[in-house]
Amino acid sequence: MSLAAPPQDPHAPRFRVRPPANWMNDPNGPFRWRGRYHLFYQHNPDAPVHANVHWGHASSPDLAHWEHHPIALTPTPGGPDEAGCWSGCVVDDRGVPTAVYTGVDRDHSGLGTICLARAADPDDPALADWTTLPTPVLTGPPEDLDVVMFRDPFVFRHGGRRRALVGAGHADGTPSVLLYDCDDLTDWRFAGVLLDGRDPAAAAVFGDRATGWECPQLFATRGGEWVLVVSLWDGDPWTTGYLTGRLDADLRFSARAGGMLDHGRDFYAPAVLQEPGRALMWGWSWEAREQGEAGWAGVLTAPRVVDVHPDGALRVTPAPELRRLHADEPFVTAPGRAALPAAYDLTVSARGHTTVSLLRSASGAELTVRLDPGEGTVALDRGDWPRAKAGAPVVVHVPPDEELTVRLLVDGSLYELFVGDRAMVTERVYHRPDDIRELTVPSGAAVTGWELVPPTHG
């Protein structure tokens, strides 16, 4: 089954992972198995609202062709996940793909348990069937830590052993990431607090607004630096942040730099797949309109390759496999005006102050991207297309240079803007029937744009 969206909804992304209908949120357990990429995600199969949480499932041989599979994890009546199979990861446990996830029972008091499910047939390249273990491997946090939020396990390797992170929030409002030893996935032992909101580097980057850190992800870069990614919870999903630094032999994380992971307002709960030589990241983009009004809600972003610059800032670029979605010829190669398709991949470079227009309303208002290489700023101004919350321009700051390049991936209502390889902005824009999708690029800039088309095998 393809991932093409219903043609009647022009806002539905066609080339990103999303179920055919109903609710989606966090990506879970990106995993490579026998030549295929597998992506799981939080999913309500019955309605476009956040409830009845299952794990949906899609897979791809190449990050461009995606296929749906049957639901992977379903809540078990009377079991530890009766009230939902919530976020987690997937690992190879001695040749058996194993989901490590948050289970919530019907007496949920705010704390999840850590549950396991194993692929019923590891030889099945689709990994279509999963068997849940009836008993949690971890029933909650250590009692002496006064933890009031506990969820989202992430398993990684360090020093030849398997370890895990769990996102947490404490009764005094301090967010943290808890650390466990779980070399045997059925035997979890608390190993301390990896990091909390009182850490000077974390406080300087994230401030004190978040009361919990969700969906922690920790991975090593090609240069040996480590990256910690957290989703900042302040009673609701707020935003995402990262810290880069060193993870020593005693599992002490020392941060040296950090920042907002995505500067847009429609990106949360990213999940990372560490491959040999690179790390891939997907995030959840929620709806910036009334949820469920079209019978679906939520989409995953394009896969992003993440690394670290020498100054400690995150390096982020779209996965090169996405070029498989390009049409045979670009639709624009020179400054001027051009009609924009519903889905496209656009790159603009400029050496001076440049304003690129992407959408025009009947009243003449424009959705623009403004580049200022000298100041090192890029602004996405969508003031005439307000969100459910604020619609002010999103301004991104990067080191000034002689030339500034932006790359924009648009798929229906999903806008993913990459400022060089130093910043990203994810926003949802819902155009009106009388809006005109037209690209305007002034002279002096360089531009190339490709329509996205359904990929073909071979």
C-alpha positions in Angstrom: 0.0 0.0 0.0 1.5 3.4 -0.9 1.7 6.4 1.3 -0.1 8.7 -1.2 -2.6 10.9 0.6 -6.3 11.1 -0.4 -6.5 13.4 -3.4 -9.4 15.3 -1.9 -7.3 16.9 0.7 -4.7 19.3 -0.7 -3.1 19.8 2.7 -2.2 16.1 3.2 1.5 15.4 2.6 1.9 12.7 -0.1 5.6 11.7 0.4 6.1 11.7 4.1 5.1 8.8 6.5 1.6 9.1 7.8 -1.2 6.6 8.2 -4.0 6.6 5.6 -6.4 8.1 8.2 -6.8 9.1 11.8 -4.3 10.1 14.5 -0.5 10.0 14.4 2.1 11.5 16.8 5.7 10.5 17.9 7.9 8.5 15.6 9.1 5.4 17.4 11.8 2.9 16.9 13.4 3.7 13.6 15.2 0.5 12.8 17.2 -1.1 9.9 16.5 -4.8 9.5 17.6 -7.0 6.6 17.9 -4.2 4.0 14.7 -2.3 5.0 14.1 0.8 7.1 11.3 0.4 9.6 9.4 3.3 11.2 6.9 3.0 13.9 4.7 5.7 15.3 2.0 6.6 17.9 -1.3 5.9 16.2 -5.0 5.9 17.0 -6.5 3.7 14.3 -10.1 4.7 15.2 -10.2 8.5 15.2 -8.1 11.6 14.4 -7.6 12.4 18.1 -4.9 11.6 20.7 -6.3 8.5 22.4 -6.3 4.7 22.1 -2.5 4.7 21.4 -1.1 1.9 19.3 2.1 1.6 17.3 1.6 2.1 13.5 4.2 0.7 11.2 5.7 1.5 7.7 8.9 0.4 6.0 11.1 1.3 3.1 14.0 -0.1 1.2 15.5 3.4 0.4 13.9 6.2 2.5 11.8 7.2 -0.5 9.4 4.3 -1.2 7.3 3.7 1.9 4.7 0.9 2.5 2.2 0.5 5.3 2.1 -2.6 7.4 -0.4 -3.9 10.0 -0.4 -2.3 13.4 2.6 -3.5 15.3 1.6 -3.0 18.9 -1.9 -3.0 20.3 -2.9 -2.4 24.0 -3.5 -5.7 25.9 -6.8 -5.8 27.9 -5.8 -6.2 31.5 -2.1 -5.8 30.7 0.5 -3.2 31.6 -0.2 -1.4 28.3 -4.0 -1.5 28.5 -4.3 2.3 28.3 -1.8 2.6 25.5 1.5 1.5 23.9 3.4 4.7 24.2 6.7 5.9 22.9 10.0 3.9 22.8 12.6 2.4 20.5 13.4 -0.9 18.7 16.7 -2.8 19.1 18.3 -6.0 17.9 18.3 -8.3 20.9 20.4 -11.3 19.9 18.9 -11.5 16.4 15.3 -10.7 17.4 13.9 -7.2 16.7 12.6 -6.0 20.1 10.4 -3.0 20.9 11.1 -1.3 24.2 8.2 1.0 24.9 6.2 2.8 27.6 3.2 0.9 28.8 0.3 2.6 30.5 -2.2 0.6 32.5 -5.8 1.5 33.3 -4.9 2.8 36.7 -2.4 5.2 35.2 -1.1 7.7 37.8 1.3 9.6 35.5 4.1 7.1 35.5 4.6 4.6 32.7 6.2 1.2 32.9 8.8 -0.1 30.5 7.5 -3.0 28.4 8.9 -5.3 25.7 7.5 -6.8 22.5 9.4 -9.1 20.2 9.1 -9.7 16.4 7.2 -13.0 16.1 9.2 -13.9 13.0 12.7 -12.3 12.7 13.0 -13.8 9.2 10.0 -11.8 8.0 11.5 -8.7 6.3 8.2 -6.9 6.9 8.3 -7.6 10.6 4.5 -7.7 10.4 3.7 -9.6 13.7 4.8 -8.8 17.2 4.4 -10.5 20.6 4.2 -8.5 23.8 5.7 -9.8 27.0 3.0 -9.9 29.7 5.1 -8.4 32.5 7.0 -5.0 32.4 10.7 -5.1 32.7 10.6 -1.9 34.8 7.5 -0.9 36.8 8.6 2.7 37.5 11.3 5.0 38.6 13.3 4.8 41.8 11.1 5.8 44.7 13.6 8.2 46.3 13.8 10.5 43.3 10.2 11.9 43.6 9.6 11.4 39.9 6.1 12.4 38.6 6.8 11.9 34.9 8.5 8.7 33.6 8.4 7.6 30.0 10.0 7.1 26.5 12.8 4.6 26.9 15.8 4.9 24.5 18.4 2.1 24.3 22.0 2.7 23.1 25.4 1.1 23.4 28.4 2.5 25.2 31.5 0.8 26.5 30.4 -2.6 25.1 27.2 -2.6 27.1 23.6 -1.8 26.5 22.3 1.2 28.4 19.0 3.1 28.3 17.6 6.6 28.9 14.1 7.4 30.3 12.6 10.8 30.1 11.5 12.2 33.5 10.1 15.2 35.5 10.4 15.6 39.2 7.9 16.9 41.7 9.8 20.2 42.2 9.5 20.9 38.5 13.0 19.8 37.5 13.3 17.9 34.2 15.8 15.1 33.9 17.0 12.1 31.9 17.4 8.9 33.9 20.1 6.3 33.1 19.8 2.5 33.3 22.0 -0.5 32.7 20.1 -3.0 30.6 22.6 -5.2 28.9 20.0 -7.9 29.5 16.8 -6.3 28.3 14.8 -8.1 30.9 17.0 -6.8 33.8 17.1 -3.1 34.2 19.2 -1.5 36.9 19.2 2.2 37.8 22.5 3.9 37.1 21.8 7.5 38.1 20.6 10.7 36.5 22.4 11.4 33.2 21.5 15.1 33.2 18.8 17.4 34.7 17.6 20.9 34.2 20.0 22.3 36.9 23.0 21.5 34.7 24.5 24.9 33.7 24.7 24.1 30.0 21.1 22.8 29.9 19.8 25.7 31.9 21.5 28.2 29.6 20.1 26.6 26.5 16.6 25.5 27.6 15.8 27.9 30.4 13.5 26.8 33.2 10.1 26.5 31.4 10.2 22.7 30.9 9.0 20.6 33.8 9.9 17.3 32.0 12.2 16.0 29.3 10.4 13.6 26.9 11.8 11.3 24.2 15.5 11.5 25.1 17.8 10.4 22.3 21.6 10.0 22.6 23.9 9.2 19.8 27.6 9.5 18.7 28.8 11.4 15.7 31.5 10.4 13.2 33.9 12.7 15.1 33.2 11.0 18.4 31.1 13.7 19.9 27.8 12.8 21.5 24.5 14.5 21.0 21.6 14.5 23.5 18.2 15.4 22.1 15.2 16.1 24.4 11.6 17.2 23.9 10.7 19.9 26.3 7.4 19.4 28.1 5.8 22.2 30.1 2.5 20.5 30.8 2.1 20.2 27.0 4.5 19.5 24.2 6.5 22.7 23.8 9.7 22.5 21.7 12.8 20.4 21.2 16.5 21.0 22.1 19.9 19.5 21.9 23.2 19.5 23.7 26.5 18.3 22.2 29.5 17.2 24.3 31.4 14.3 25.7 30.2 11.0 27.2 33.0 9.6 29.3 33.7 6.0 30.5 31.7 6.6 33.6 28.7 7.7 31.6 29.0 11.4 32.6 27.7 13.6 29.9 29.6 17.0 29.7 27.8 19.5 27.4 29.8 22.1 25.6 27.2 23.6 23.2 23.5 23.4 22.5 20.4 25.0 21.1 16.9 24.6 19.8 16.7 21.6 17.6 14.0 23.0 15.3 13.1 26.6 15.2 9.6 26.1 13.9 6.5 25.6 15.9 5.2 22.3 14.4 8.0 19.8 15.3 8.3 17.5 18.3 9.4 14.2 19.7 12.2 13.3 17.2 13.6 9.8 17.0 17.1 8.9 15.9 18.5 5.8 14.0 22.2 5.5 14.4 23.8 3.8 11.3 27.4 3.2 10.6 28.7 6.6 9.5 25.6 8.7 10.1 22.6 9.3 12.3 19.1 9.8 10.8 16.3 11.7 12.5 12.5 11.9 12.1 10.2 14.2 13.9 6.4 14.5 14.4 4.7 17.5 12.9 1.4 18.2 14.5 -1.6 20.0 13.0 -1.7 23.8 13.3 -5.4 23.8 12.6 -8.4 22.2 14.2 -7.4 18.6 14.8 -9.1 15.9 12.8 -11.3 18.2 10.7 -10.0 16.3 7.6 -10.2 12.8 9.1 -6.4 12.7 9.7 -3.9 14.4 12.0 -0.1 14.4 12.1 2.7 13.5 9.8 6.4 12.6 10.2 9.0 14.8 8.7 11.5 13.9 6.0 14.5 12.0 7.3 17.3 14.3 8.3 21.0 13.5 8.7 22.4 14.9 11.9 26.1 15.6 12.8 28.1 18.2 14.7 30.0 21.2 13.4 33.5 21.9 14.9 32.0 24.7 17.1 29.6 22.2 18.7 26.5 23.3 16.8 24.3 20.7 15.2 24.7 20.0 11.5 21.4 19.0 9.8 20.7 18.2 6.2 17.9 16.3 4.4 18.8 12.7 3.7 20.3 12.4 0.2 17.9 9.6 -0.6 15.1 12.1 -0.9 16.5 13.1 -4.3 14.9 9.9 -5.6 11.6 11.8 -5.4 12.8 14.5 -7.9 11.1 14.7 -11.2 13.3 14.1 -14.3 13.9 17.8 -14.9 13.8 20.8 -12.5 10.8 23.2 -12.8 13.0 26.3 -12.2 16.7 27.0 -12.7 16.9 30.8 -12.9 15.5 33.8 -11.0 12.1 35.1 -11.9 8.6 33.7 -11.6 7.4 30.1 -11.7 4.3 28.2 -10.8 4.9 26.0 -7.7 3.7 22.4 -7.6 2.0 21.0 -4.4 5.2 19.2 -3.4 8.7 20.4 -4.2 12.3 20.6 -3.2 13.7 24.2 -3.6 17.2 25.5 -3.1 18.0 29.3 -3.1 21.4 30.9 -2.6 22.1 34.6 -2.3 25.0 36.9 -1.6 22.9 39.9 -0.7 19.6 40.6 1.0 17.0 38.5 -0.9 13.2 38.0 -0.5 11.7 34.8 -2.0 7.9 34.6 -2.3 6.2 31.3 -2.2 2.5 31.9 -1.9 0.2 34.9 -2.6 -3.3 35.5 -1.3 -6.2 37.1 -3.1 -5.5 40.3 -1.2 -1.9 40.4 -2.4 -0.2 39.3 0.8 2.8 37.0 0.4 4.4 34.1 2.3 8.1 34.9 2.1 11.5 33.7 3.0 14.0 36.6 3.6 17.7 35.9 3.4 20.4 38.3 4.8 23.8 36.8 4.4 25.6 39.8 6.0 23.5 39.5 9.2 23.3 35.7 9.1 19.5 35.7 9.3 16.7 33.9 7.6 13.0 34.8 8.3 10.0 32.8 7.3 7.1 35.3 7.3 3.6 33.6 7.0 1.7 36.5 8.6 -1.4 36.2 6.3 -1.5 32.4 7.0 -1.8 32.5 10.8 -1.4 29.4 12.9 -3.8 28.3 15.7 -1.3 30.1 17.9 1.0 33.0 17.0 1.8 33.7 13.3 4.8 36.0 13.7 7.8 35.5 11.5 10.2 32.8 12.5 13.7 34.3 12.5 16.8 32.0 12.5 20.3 33.2 13.2 23.4 31.5 11.7 27.0 32.7 11.4 27.2 35.5 8.7 28.9 34.7 5.5 29.3 35.9 1.9 26.6 33.5 0.7 23.6 32.0 2.4 21.7 29.0 1.1 18.3 27.7 2.1 16.6 24.5 1.1 12.9 24.1 1.4 11.0 20.8 1.3 7.2 21.4 0.8 4.7 18.6 0.8 1.1 19.7 1.1 0.8 21.7 4.3 4.3 20.5 5.6 7.0 23.1 5.2 10.6 22.1 6.1 13.2 24.8 5.8 16.9 24.1 6.2 19.2 27.1 6.7 22.5 26.0 5.3 23.3 23.0 7.4 22.9 24.8 10.7 19.2 25.3 11.4 15.9 23.9 10.5 12.3 25.2 10.7 9.2 23.0 10.5 5.9 24.8 10.0 2.4 23.8 8.8 0.8 26.2 6.2 -2.7 25.6 5.0 -3.3 27.5 1.8 -6.8 28.6 0.8 -8.6 27.7 -2.4 -8.0 31.2 -3.9 -4.3 31.4 -3.0 -1.7 31.3 -5.8 1.3 29.0 -5.4 3.9 31.1 -7.3 7.6 31.3 -6.8 9.3 34.7 -7.1 13.1 34.9 -6.9 14.8 38.2 -7.6 17.8 38.5 -9.9 21.1 38.0 -8.3 20.1 34.8 -6.5 20.7 31.2 -7.6 17.7 28.9 -7.6 16.9 25.3 -8.4 13.5 23.6 -7.8 12.3 20.0 -8.3 8.8 18.8 -8.2 8.3 15.7 -6.0 6.8 12.8 -7.9 5.9 9.3 -6.8 9.0 7.2 -6.9 9.4 4.2 -9.1 11.4 1.1 -8.3 14.5 0.5 -10.3 
